[in-house]
Amino acid sequence: MLDEPSENTSEPLTTPFSETSFTSPAAPATNSGKAENPPKRAGADERRQGVRREDHRYKILVRVACLLNSEMDLDRLLDLIIIEANNLLDTDRTSLYLVDADKKELYSKIALGIRQEIRLPLGTGLAGLVAVTGETINVEDAQHDGRAYHGVDREVGYITRNVLTMPLRNHNHTIIGVIQSINKHGKSFDESDIEILEAFASVVAVSIENATLRRDIERMFNSFVDTMASTIDARSPQTAGHSNRVAFYSQKVALELGMTPRQAQVVYLAGLLHDFGKIGVPEAVLTNPGPLSEAEWVLMRRHVVQTKEILSNMYFIGELKRIPLIAGQHHERLNGKGYPQNLTGEQIEFEAKILAVCDVYDALTVKRYYRNPLGAGEVLEYMSGLVGIEFDGTCMEGLARVVKIIGTPQNPTNDTAEQLYLQKDRNTRDYIRG
């Protein structure tokens, strides 16, 4: 095969067109018993078949365009493009490459039959040549075309007979990738194939650009949120990594409890930002190695209100709009003895209940200025005793399953856990600040 082979194993969106799909009806018999098929009649039938054939393919193209534009995950989109390209052009395989401008290469992670990333220097093979020149190349005999690259063919034992290679251009007419349709069934590619692939390539390029833009925005947003969380944790060396660990535990618990990946992502982001209000807590309070005074507790508790206020001033879209509310409730407790609003039971968002158990679990299993860490089993036993009082039972079950899967937490200390909870009142205030 040429450049990157693929093997269509997925169900098509529609039945692929084939020559037999549009056979003309038999001509009526004459008195002599012979069929009449005058040249003019045959030519008219052929033209009608051609019109029907192209109309069928453009109907498929419209449906494919709607499908592609509704998929915003880049990896799933690239898989979908290859499947539908095979169906649309009635080909054996399709390869799709994206341009890596920094490395001056084409790369592809998507091909039916090959899953590893394949990279080619710009200018290498038909795909690399099209990426440089922007010209469509239609090759009827790939085995004897000197421009073809046969490395992947030899690797997988595939034979490329014919191939149609075309650039993908974004709205600025910049080439962002290359699509190759390989081994058309029954014949070589003709002008109608080039026309339909040009239309398909235009839709593909827009879909890829939109999905790439969404992915890059999400990456930028996530890096910004991660930086914000790290900035807060850095104010106190012994809480370094707390926000990231709470986010990690919370996302795992959410998934364990049956939430969708997107719902779990909301929980994860709320976990990263749940302590951002500590930016307003004096450092002397954050790093105080002894018991906090009542005045210091007022300052510490204030961080939850500040977290919600700060996050409410950020521009969130869609389901992310709930992040300020979720983060602002992570210290509420079922019995109404939490803060800042003394909410009870169902008044507390379920995602905030997940944050609550993960926040307490991490706080107790990591060394702080005012105490040594407890072991994972000790913490789970302690917290289980507060189910229905402070913590939600479902969330605790999810946390226990996650801890069993990931093992003992990685504490930044080798100190032996002290059995402090045996001597203290069963109130998490004694063990957890903020």
C-alpha positions as CSV (number, residue, x, y, z in Angstrom):
1,M,0.0,0.0,0.0
2,L,1.0,3.6,-0.4
3,D,2.1,5.7,2.6
4,E,-0.4,4.5,5.2
5,P,-2.7,1.6,4.7
6,S,-6.1,1.1,6.3
7,E,-8.7,-1.7,6.4
8,N,-12.4,-0.8,6.5
9,T,-13.9,-3.0,9.3
10,S,-16.6,-0.6,10.5
11,E,-20.2,-0.4,9.4
12,P,-20.7,2.3,6.7
13,L,-23.0,5.3,7.2
14,T,-24.8,4.3,4.0
15,T,-24.5,1.5,1.5
16,P,-21.4,2.2,-0.8
17,F,-22.2,2.9,-4.4
18,S,-21.3,0.2,-6.9
19,E,-21.8,-0.2,-10.6
20,T,-24.5,-2.9,-10.0
21,S,-26.5,-0.5,-7.9
22,F,-27.9,1.3,-11.0
23,T,-28.4,-1.4,-13.7
24,S,-31.0,-0.4,-16.3
25,P,-34.1,-2.5,-16.8
26,A,-34.2,-5.0,-19.6
27,A,-35.5,-3.7,-22.9
28,P,-38.9,-5.0,-24.0
29,A,-39.0,-7.9,-26.5
30,T,-40.2,-7.4,-30.1
31,N,-42.4,-9.8,-32.1
32,S,-39.2,-11.5,-33.3
33,G,-38.2,-12.2,-29.7
34,K,-35.1,-10.0,-29.9
35,A,-34.5,-7.1,-27.6
36,E,-34.4,-3.6,-29.0
37,N,-31.8,-1.2,-27.7
38,P,-31.2,1.6,-30.1
39,P,-27.9,3.5,-29.6
40,K,-29.7,6.7,-28.7
41,R,-31.8,4.9,-26.1
42,A,-28.7,3.3,-24.6
43,G,-26.9,6.6,-24.5
44,A,-29.8,8.2,-22.7
45,D,-30.1,5.4,-20.2
46,E,-26.4,5.7,-19.5
47,R,-26.6,9.4,-18.9
48,R,-29.6,8.9,-16.5
49,Q,-27.6,6.3,-14.6
50,G,-24.7,8.7,-14.3
51,V,-27.0,11.5,-13.0
52,R,-28.5,9.1,-10.5
53,R,-25.1,7.8,-9.4
54,E,-23.8,11.3,-8.7
55,D,-27.0,12.4,-7.0
56,H,-26.7,9.3,-4.8
57,R,-23.1,10.2,-3.9
58,Y,-23.9,13.8,-3.1
59,K,-26.7,12.8,-0.8
60,I,-24.2,10.6,1.0
61,L,-21.8,13.6,1.1
62,V,-24.5,15.9,2.7
63,R,-25.2,13.3,5.4
64,V,-21.5,12.7,6.0
65,A,-20.9,16.5,6.3
66,C,-23.6,16.7,9.0
67,L,-22.0,13.8,10.8
68,L,-18.5,15.1,10.7
69,N,-19.5,18.6,11.8
70,S,-21.2,17.1,14.9
71,E,-18.1,15.3,16.1
72,M,-15.7,17.6,18.1
73,D,-13.3,15.0,19.4
74,L,-10.3,15.0,17.0
75,D,-9.3,11.3,17.3
76,R,-12.9,10.1,16.8
77,L,-13.3,12.6,13.9
78,L,-10.3,11.2,12.1
79,D,-11.5,7.7,12.5
80,L,-14.9,8.7,11.1
81,I,-13.3,10.5,8.1
82,I,-11.5,7.4,7.0
83,I,-14.5,5.2,7.3
84,E,-16.8,7.5,5.4
85,A,-14.1,8.2,2.7
86,N,-14.0,4.4,2.0
87,N,-17.8,4.3,1.7
88,L,-18.1,7.4,-0.4
89,L,-15.5,6.5,-3.1
90,D,-16.0,2.7,-2.9
91,T,-12.3,2.1,-2.0
92,D,-10.5,-0.6,-0.2
93,R,-8.5,1.7,2.2
94,T,-8.0,5.3,3.0
95,S,-5.1,7.2,4.7
96,L,-5.2,10.6,6.3
97,Y,-2.2,12.7,7.2
98,L,-1.9,16.0,9.1
99,V,0.9,18.5,8.7
100,D,3.4,19.0,11.5
101,A,4.7,22.4,10.4
102,D,7.3,22.6,13.2
103,K,8.9,19.3,12.2
104,K,8.2,19.6,8.4
105,E,6.5,16.2,8.4
106,L,3.2,14.5,7.7
107,Y,1.9,12.3,10.5
108,S,-1.0,9.9,10.8
109,K,-2.3,8.1,13.8
110,I,-5.5,7.0,12.0
111,A,-5.6,4.2,9.5
112,L,-7.8,1.1,9.5
113,G,-5.4,-1.7,10.0
114,I,-2.5,0.3,11.3
115,R,-2.7,2.1,14.7
116,Q,0.9,3.3,15.3
117,E,1.8,6.8,14.4
118,I,3.4,7.0,10.9
119,R,5.6,10.0,9.9
120,L,6.9,11.1,6.5
121,P,9.1,14.1,5.7
122,L,7.3,16.7,3.5
123,G,8.0,15.8,-0.1
124,T,8.3,12.1,0.5
125,G,5.9,9.8,-1.4
126,L,2.7,11.0,-3.0
127,A,1.3,12.3,0.2
128,G,4.4,14.3,1.0
129,L,4.5,15.7,-2.5
130,V,0.8,16.8,-2.4
131,A,1.4,18.4,0.9
132,V,4.2,20.5,-0.7
133,T,2.7,21.3,-4.1
134,G,-1.0,21.4,-3.2
135,E,-1.8,19.5,-6.4
136,T,-4.1,16.6,-6.7
137,I,-2.4,13.4,-7.9
138,N,-4.3,10.5,-9.5
139,V,-2.2,7.5,-10.1
140,E,-3.6,4.5,-12.1
141,D,-0.5,2.2,-11.6
142,A,1.1,3.0,-8.3
143,Q,3.5,0.0,-8.5
144,H,5.3,1.6,-11.4
145,D,5.1,5.3,-10.4
146,G,8.5,6.6,-9.3
147,R,6.9,9.2,-7.0
148,A,5.3,6.5,-4.8
149,Y,6.6,5.4,-1.4
150,H,6.3,1.7,-0.9
151,G,7.8,1.3,2.5
152,V,4.5,0.7,4.4
153,D,3.3,-1.6,1.6
154,R,6.3,-3.8,2.1
155,E,5.9,-3.7,5.9
156,V,2.3,-4.9,5.9
157,G,2.3,-7.0,2.7
158,Y,-0.2,-4.8,0.9
159,I,-0.3,-4.0,-2.8
160,T,-1.4,-0.5,-3.9
161,R,-2.8,-0.6,-7.4
162,N,-4.3,2.9,-7.8
163,V,-4.5,5.9,-5.5
164,L,-6.0,9.4,-5.5
165,T,-4.2,11.9,-3.3
166,M,-5.6,15.3,-2.4
167,P,-4.6,18.2,-0.1
168,L,-6.8,19.4,2.8
169,R,-6.9,23.2,3.1
170,N,-8.3,25.3,5.9
171,H,-10.2,28.6,5.5
172,N,-6.9,30.4,4.9
173,H,-6.1,28.0,2.1
174,T,-3.2,26.7,4.1
175,I,-2.6,22.9,3.6
176,I,-3.2,21.2,6.9
177,G,-3.2,17.6,5.7
178,V,-3.5,15.1,2.9
179,I,-6.2,12.4,2.2
180,Q,-5.5,9.4,0.1
181,S,-8.1,7.0,-1.3
182,I,-6.5,3.7,-2.2
183,N,-7.5,0.8,-4.5
184,K,-10.9,1.8,-6.0
185,H,-13.0,-1.3,-6.4
186,G,-13.3,-2.5,-10.0
187,K,-11.6,0.4,-11.8
188,S,-9.3,3.4,-11.5
189,F,-10.4,6.8,-10.2
190,D,-12.1,9.1,-12.7
191,E,-13.1,12.8,-12.9
192,S,-16.3,12.2,-10.9
193,D,-14.2,10.6,-8.1
194,I,-11.9,13.6,-8.1
195,E,-14.9,16.0,-7.9
196,I,-16.6,14.1,-5.1
197,L,-13.3,13.9,-3.1
198,E,-12.7,17.6,-3.5
199,A,-16.1,18.3,-2.0
200,F,-15.4,15.8,0.8
201,A,-12.0,17.2,1.4
202,S,-13.4,20.7,1.9
203,V,-15.8,19.4,4.6
204,V,-13.0,17.3,6.2
205,A,-10.7,20.3,6.4
206,V,-13.2,22.5,8.1
207,S,-14.2,19.7,10.6
208,I,-10.5,19.0,11.4
209,E,-9.8,22.7,11.9
210,N,-12.8,23.1,14.2
211,A,-11.9,20.0,16.3
212,T,-8.3,21.0,16.5
213,L,-9.2,24.5,17.6
214,R,-11.5,23.1,20.3
215,R,-8.8,20.7,21.5
216,D,-6.2,23.5,21.6
217,I,-8.6,25.8,23.6
218,E,-9.2,23.0,26.0
219,R,-5.5,22.4,26.4
220,M,-4.9,26.1,27.0
221,F,-7.7,26.3,29.5
222,N,-6.6,23.2,31.4
223,S,-3.0,24.4,31.6
224,F,-4.3,27.7,32.9
225,V,-6.4,26.0,35.6
226,D,-3.5,23.7,36.5
227,T,-1.2,26.7,36.9
228,M,-3.7,28.5,39.1
229,A,-4.0,25.4,41.3
230,S,-0.3,24.9,41.5
231,T,0.2,28.6,42.5
232,I,-2.1,28.2,45.5
233,D,-0.5,24.9,46.6
234,A,3.0,26.5,46.3
235,R,2.1,28.9,49.1
236,S,2.6,26.1,51.5
237,P,5.2,23.4,50.8
238,Q,3.3,20.7,52.7
239,T,0.1,21.2,50.7
240,A,2.0,21.1,47.4
241,G,0.1,18.8,45.0
242,H,-3.1,18.8,47.1
243,S,-5.3,20.3,44.5
244,N,-4.0,18.0,41.8
245,R,-4.5,14.9,44.0
246,V,-8.0,15.9,45.0
247,A,-8.8,16.5,41.3
248,F,-7.4,13.1,40.4
249,Y,-9.2,11.2,43.1
250,S,-12.5,13.1,42.4
251,Q,-12.4,12.3,38.7
252,K,-11.7,8.6,39.3
253,V,-14.5,8.4,41.9
254,A,-16.9,10.2,39.5
255,L,-16.1,7.6,36.7
256,E,-16.4,4.8,39.2
257,L,-19.9,6.0,40.1
258,G,-21.0,5.9,36.5
259,M,-20.6,9.5,35.5
260,T,-19.7,10.2,31.8
261,P,-16.2,11.4,31.0
262,R,-17.4,14.9,30.4
263,Q,-19.3,15.0,33.7
264,A,-16.2,13.6,35.4
265,Q,-14.1,16.3,33.8
266,V,-16.3,19.0,35.5
267,V,-15.6,17.3,38.8
268,Y,-11.9,17.2,38.0
269,L,-11.7,20.9,37.2
270,A,-13.7,21.8,40.3
271,G,-11.2,19.7,42.3
272,L,-8.3,21.6,40.8
273,L,-9.8,24.9,41.7
274,H,-11.5,24.0,45.0
275,D,-9.0,25.9,47.2
276,F,-8.3,28.8,45.0
277,G,-9.8,31.2,47.6
278,K,-6.8,30.5,49.8
279,I,-5.0,33.1,47.8
280,G,-6.7,35.5,50.3
281,V,-5.6,33.6,53.5
282,P,-2.6,35.0,55.2
283,E,0.5,32.8,54.9
284,A,1.0,32.8,58.7
285,V,-2.4,31.0,59.0
286,L,-1.7,28.5,56.2
287,T,1.7,27.5,57.7
288,N,0.8,27.7,61.4
289,P,2.1,24.4,63.0
290,G,-0.1,24.7,66.1
291,P,-3.8,24.9,66.8
292,L,-5.6,27.8,65.0
293,S,-7.3,30.5,67.1
294,E,-11.0,31.2,66.5
295,A,-10.0,34.3,64.5
296,E,-7.6,32.3,62.4
297,W,-10.4,29.7,61.8
298,V,-12.6,32.6,60.5
299,L,-9.9,33.5,58.0
300,M,-9.4,29.9,57.0
301,R,-13.1,29.2,56.4
302,R,-13.4,32.3,54.4
303,H,-11.4,30.7,51.6
304,V,-14.5,28.7,50.4
305,V,-16.5,31.9,49.9
306,Q,-13.5,33.5,48.1
307,T,-13.2,30.5,45.9
308,K,-16.8,30.7,44.7
309,E,-16.5,34.5,44.3
310,I,-13.3,34.3,42.2
311,L,-14.5,31.4,40.1
312,S,-17.9,33.2,39.5
313,N,-16.0,36.0,37.8
314,M,-14.4,33.6,35.3
315,Y,-16.2,32.9,32.0
316,F,-17.3,29.3,31.9
317,I,-19.4,27.7,29.2
318,G,-21.9,24.9,29.2
319,E,-21.6,22.4,32.0
320,L,-18.5,24.1,33.3
321,K,-20.7,26.9,34.6
322,R,-21.4,24.7,37.6
323,I,-17.7,24.7,38.7
324,P,-18.0,27.7,41.1
325,L,-21.0,26.1,42.8
326,I,-19.4,22.7,43.2
327,A,-16.0,24.1,44.4
328,G,-17.8,26.4,46.8
329,Q,-19.6,23.6,48.6
330,H,-16.7,21.2,49.2
331,H,-16.7,21.9,53.0
332,E,-20.5,21.5,53.4
333,R,-21.5,18.4,55.4
334,L,-24.7,16.3,55.4
335,N,-25.6,17.2,59.0
336,G,-25.4,20.9,58.3
337,K,-22.3,21.5,60.4
338,G,-20.1,22.3,57.4
339,Y,-19.4,25.8,55.9
340,P,-19.9,28.4,54.6
341,Q,-23.7,28.0,54.3
342,N,-24.5,25.1,56.7
343,L,-26.2,23.2,53.9
344,T,-27.7,19.7,54.6
345,G,-28.3,16.5,52.6
346,E,-29.8,17.2,49.2
347,Q,-29.0,20.9,49.3
348,I,-25.4,19.9,48.6
349,E,-24.5,19.2,44.9
350,F,-23.5,15.6,44.4
351,E,-20.3,16.5,42.8
352,A,-19.4,18.6,45.9
353,K,-20.0,15.5,48.0
354,I,-17.4,13.7,45.9
355,L,-14.9,16.6,46.4
356,A,-15.6,16.5,50.1
357,V,-14.6,12.9,50.6
358,C,-11.6,13.2,48.3
359,D,-10.4,16.4,50.0
360,V,-10.6,14.9,53.5
361,Y,-8.9,11.7,52.3
362,D,-6.0,13.5,50.8
363,A,-5.6,15.9,53.8
364,L,-5.5,12.9,56.2
365,T,-3.0,10.8,54.2
366,V,-0.4,13.5,53.7
367,K,1.8,15.1,56.3
368,R,0.8,18.6,57.5
369,Y,2.5,21.1,59.8
370,Y,0.2,20.1,62.6
371,R,0.2,16.3,62.3
372,N,1.7,13.2,60.7
373,P,-0.2,11.3,58.0
374,L,-2.6,8.5,58.6
375,G,-2.6,5.3,56.6
376,A,-5.1,4.8,53.8
377,G,-6.9,2.0,55.7
378,E,-7.1,4.1,58.9
379,V,-8.5,7.1,57.0
380,L,-11.2,5.0,55.2
381,E,-12.2,3.4,58.5
382,Y,-12.4,6.8,60.2
383,M,-14.4,8.4,57.3
384,S,-16.7,5.4,57.0
385,G,-17.8,6.1,60.6
386,L,-19.0,9.5,59.4
387,V,-21.2,8.2,56.5
388,G,-24.6,9.7,56.8
389,I,-23.4,12.3,59.3
390,E,-20.8,14.2,57.3
391,F,-20.1,12.2,54.2
392,D,-22.3,10.6,51.5
393,G,-22.3,6.8,51.5
394,T,-22.2,6.4,47.8
395,C,-19.3,8.7,47.4
396,M,-17.4,6.9,50.2
397,E,-18.0,3.6,48.5
398,G,-16.7,5.0,45.2
399,L,-13.6,6.4,47.0
400,A,-12.9,3.1,48.7
401,R,-13.0,1.3,45.3
402,V,-10.7,3.9,43.8
403,V,-8.2,3.6,46.7
404,K,-8.2,-0.2,46.3
405,I,-7.4,0.2,42.6
406,I,-4.7,2.8,42.9
407,G,-3.1,1.5,46.1
408,T,-1.5,3.4,48.9
409,P,-1.2,7.2,48.4
410,Q,2.2,8.6,47.7
411,N,2.9,10.7,50.8
412,P,5.7,13.2,50.7
413,T,7.0,11.8,54.0
414,N,8.1,8.5,55.5
415,D,6.9,9.3,59.0
416,T,4.8,6.6,60.7
417,A,1.1,7.5,60.9
418,E,0.0,8.6,64.3
419,Q,-3.3,7.4,65.7
420,L,-4.5,10.9,66.4
421,Y,-8.1,10.2,65.6
422,L,-8.4,7.8,68.5
423,Q,-7.8,10.6,70.9
424,K,-9.8,13.3,69.2
425,D,-13.5,14.1,68.7
426,R,-14.9,12.7,65.5
427,N,-15.0,16.0,63.8
428,T,-12.9,16.6,60.7
429,R,-12.2,20.1,61.8
430,D,-9.6,18.6,64.2
431,Y,-7.7,17.1,61.3
432,I,-8.3,19.2,58.3
433,R,-7.7,22.9,57.7
434,G,-9.4,24.5,54.7
